[in-house]
Amino acid sequence: MEELEIEKKELESLTGKGIPFQVKSHVKMPVKGLGRYFGRKETVEKVEAFEIKPPTLAVMDRLSLISIDLEVDDQKIAEGDNTFDLVKGHIASNADKLAEYVAIATLGEDYYVREQTISGRIREYEDKEALRNFTKFFKTWLTPQELHLIAKAVIISLNLADFIDSMRLMKGTRTAKAKKNPIELSA
């Protein structure tokens, strides 16, 4: 049953529906009644819904830049000497990068803003403030298990197999490609 659900989610992501996920956070809100006039607040759990849509090429580039910077020394972890200390070190050095990875995947093409000015010119810029806010939010509220599941969803949404297949097709259909004639090679 679980494999069928995974396959269904993968097919939905390939057709452009995106992969939804939720993150629970805590928000301090003023209490109801007279207490709010005295500044009393209560902590309320809030669930926010997000969706990872199939990425554009620009989003894939940004995700690749972050994944290249991730530092994991599998050999030292496999050796088993001070494994716990090594894992803590990897967490400290990669937590921001992983949160930013999820933030970029969640923002998708909304990270790149195109605005038309009053004069009619198109202004393009990156929404770095939204990226910072999402990164901080995900770093604060995602558990390692949730991060693992979201990372798998991002990898599914990238659809790398079709991307590589497209590159292979394009490489093979070049019209000016020099052909090696077997008769010329034997001479």
C-alpha positions as CSV (number, residue, x, y, z in Angstrom):
1,M,0.0,0.0,0.0
2,E,2.8,2.4,0.9
3,E,4.6,1.8,-2.4
4,L,1.4,2.5,-4.3
5,E,1.0,5.8,-2.5
6,I,4.7,6.8,-3.2
7,E,4.2,6.0,-6.9
8,K,0.9,8.0,-6.9
9,K,2.7,11.0,-5.4
10,E,5.5,10.7,-7.9
11,L,3.1,10.7,-10.8
12,E,1.3,13.7,-9.4
13,S,4.5,15.6,-9.1
14,L,5.4,14.7,-12.7
15,T,2.1,16.0,-14.0
16,G,2.7,19.4,-12.3
17,K,0.4,19.1,-9.3
18,G,3.3,19.5,-6.8
19,I,3.9,17.7,-3.5
20,P,2.2,19.2,-0.4
21,F,3.6,19.1,3.1
22,Q,2.8,20.8,6.4
23,V,5.0,22.2,9.1
24,K,3.8,22.7,12.7
25,S,5.0,25.8,14.6
26,H,4.1,27.6,17.8
27,V,2.9,31.2,17.9
28,K,2.3,33.4,20.9
29,M,-1.1,35.1,20.6
30,P,-2.8,37.5,23.0
31,V,-5.3,35.7,25.3
32,K,-9.0,36.3,24.8
33,G,-10.8,38.5,27.2
34,L,-9.4,41.0,29.6
35,G,-6.0,39.3,29.8
36,R,-5.0,40.8,26.4
37,Y,-5.1,44.3,27.8
38,F,-2.4,43.3,30.4
39,G,-0.1,41.8,27.8
40,R,-0.7,38.1,28.6
41,K,-0.1,35.7,25.7
42,E,-0.7,32.1,25.2
43,T,1.2,29.7,22.9
44,V,-0.9,28.2,20.1
45,E,0.2,25.5,17.7
46,K,-0.1,26.6,14.1
47,V,0.1,24.3,11.0
48,E,1.2,25.9,7.8
49,A,0.8,24.2,4.4
50,F,3.4,24.3,1.7
51,E,3.8,22.8,-1.8
52,I,6.8,21.8,-3.7
53,K,6.1,22.3,-7.4
54,P,8.1,20.8,-10.3
55,P,11.2,23.2,-10.5
56,T,12.3,25.3,-13.4
57,L,15.8,25.1,-14.7
58,A,16.9,28.1,-12.6
59,V,15.5,26.5,-9.5
60,M,17.4,23.3,-10.3
61,D,20.6,25.3,-10.7
62,R,20.2,26.9,-7.2
63,L,19.4,23.5,-5.6
64,S,22.5,22.1,-7.3
65,L,24.7,24.9,-5.9
66,I,23.6,24.1,-2.4
67,S,23.8,20.4,-2.7
68,I,27.4,20.7,-3.9
69,D,28.3,22.6,-0.7
70,L,27.0,19.9,1.6
71,E,29.8,18.4,3.6
72,V,29.4,14.7,4.6
73,D,32.5,12.5,5.2
74,D,31.0,9.0,4.7
75,Q,34.4,7.4,5.2
76,K,34.9,8.8,8.7
77,I,31.4,8.0,9.7
78,A,31.8,4.4,8.5
79,E,35.0,3.9,10.5
80,G,33.0,4.4,13.6
81,D,35.5,6.5,15.6
82,N,33.5,9.2,17.5
83,T,30.6,8.7,15.2
84,F,28.3,10.8,17.4
85,D,30.7,13.7,17.5
86,L,31.1,13.6,13.7
87,V,27.4,13.5,13.2
88,K,26.9,16.5,15.5
89,G,29.6,18.3,13.5
90,H,27.9,17.6,10.2
91,I,24.6,18.8,11.7
92,A,26.2,22.1,12.8
93,S,27.8,22.7,9.4
94,N,24.9,21.6,7.2
95,A,21.7,22.7,9.0
96,D,21.5,26.1,7.4
97,K,22.2,24.7,4.0
98,L,19.5,22.0,4.3
99,A,17.0,24.5,5.5
100,E,17.9,26.8,2.5
101,Y,17.6,23.8,0.2
102,V,14.0,23.2,1.3
103,A,13.2,26.9,1.2
104,I,14.4,27.2,-2.4
105,A,12.4,24.1,-3.4
106,T,9.3,25.5,-1.7
107,L,9.6,29.0,-3.2
108,G,10.3,27.6,-6.6
109,E,10.1,30.2,-9.4
110,D,8.5,32.7,-6.9
111,Y,12.1,33.4,-5.8
112,Y,12.7,35.2,-9.0
113,V,10.5,38.3,-9.2
114,R,9.7,40.2,-12.4
115,E,8.1,43.6,-11.9
116,Q,7.1,46.2,-14.4
117,T,8.0,49.7,-13.4
118,I,6.0,52.8,-14.0
119,S,8.1,53.6,-17.1
120,G,7.3,50.2,-18.6
121,R,10.7,48.5,-18.0
122,I,10.9,45.0,-16.6
123,R,12.8,44.8,-13.4
124,E,14.1,41.3,-12.3
125,Y,15.5,40.5,-8.9
126,E,15.8,37.7,-6.4
127,D,13.5,37.8,-3.4
128,K,16.3,37.2,-0.8
129,E,14.1,38.4,2.1
130,A,11.6,35.6,1.4
131,L,14.4,33.1,1.1
132,R,15.8,34.2,4.5
133,N,12.4,34.0,6.2
134,F,11.6,30.5,4.8
135,T,15.1,29.3,5.7
136,K,14.8,30.5,9.2
137,F,11.3,29.0,9.6
138,F,12.3,25.6,8.2
139,K,15.5,25.5,10.3
140,T,13.5,26.3,13.5
141,W,10.5,24.0,13.0
142,L,11.5,21.0,10.8
143,T,12.5,17.7,12.5
144,P,15.2,15.5,10.9
145,Q,12.5,13.0,9.9
146,E,10.4,15.7,8.2
147,L,13.5,17.1,6.5
148,H,14.3,13.6,5.2
149,L,10.8,13.2,3.7
150,I,10.8,16.6,2.2
151,A,14.3,16.0,0.7
152,K,12.9,12.8,-1.0
153,A,10.0,14.8,-2.3
154,V,12.3,17.4,-3.8
155,I,14.4,14.8,-5.5
156,I,11.2,13.2,-6.9
157,S,10.0,16.6,-8.1
158,L,13.3,17.3,-9.9
159,N,12.5,14.5,-12.3
160,L,16.2,14.1,-13.1
161,A,15.8,11.0,-15.2
162,D,13.7,12.8,-17.8
163,F,16.1,15.8,-17.7
164,I,19.2,13.5,-18.4
165,D,17.2,11.7,-21.1
166,S,16.4,15.0,-22.8
167,M,20.1,15.9,-22.7
168,R,21.0,12.6,-24.3
169,L,18.4,13.1,-27.1
170,M,19.6,16.5,-27.8
171,K,23.2,15.4,-27.9
172,G,22.4,12.7,-30.4
173,T,20.4,14.9,-32.8
174,R,23.2,17.4,-33.7
175,T,23.1,18.0,-37.4
176,A,26.7,19.3,-37.8
177,K,28.2,16.4,-35.8
178,A,31.3,15.0,-37.4
179,K,30.7,11.4,-38.3
180,K,33.5,8.9,-38.1
181,N,33.5,6.8,-41.2
182,P,34.8,3.2,-40.5
183,I,36.5,3.1,-43.9
184,E,38.6,6.3,-43.0
185,L,39.5,4.9,-39.6
186,S,41.1,1.7,-41.0
187,A,43.2,3.6,-43.6
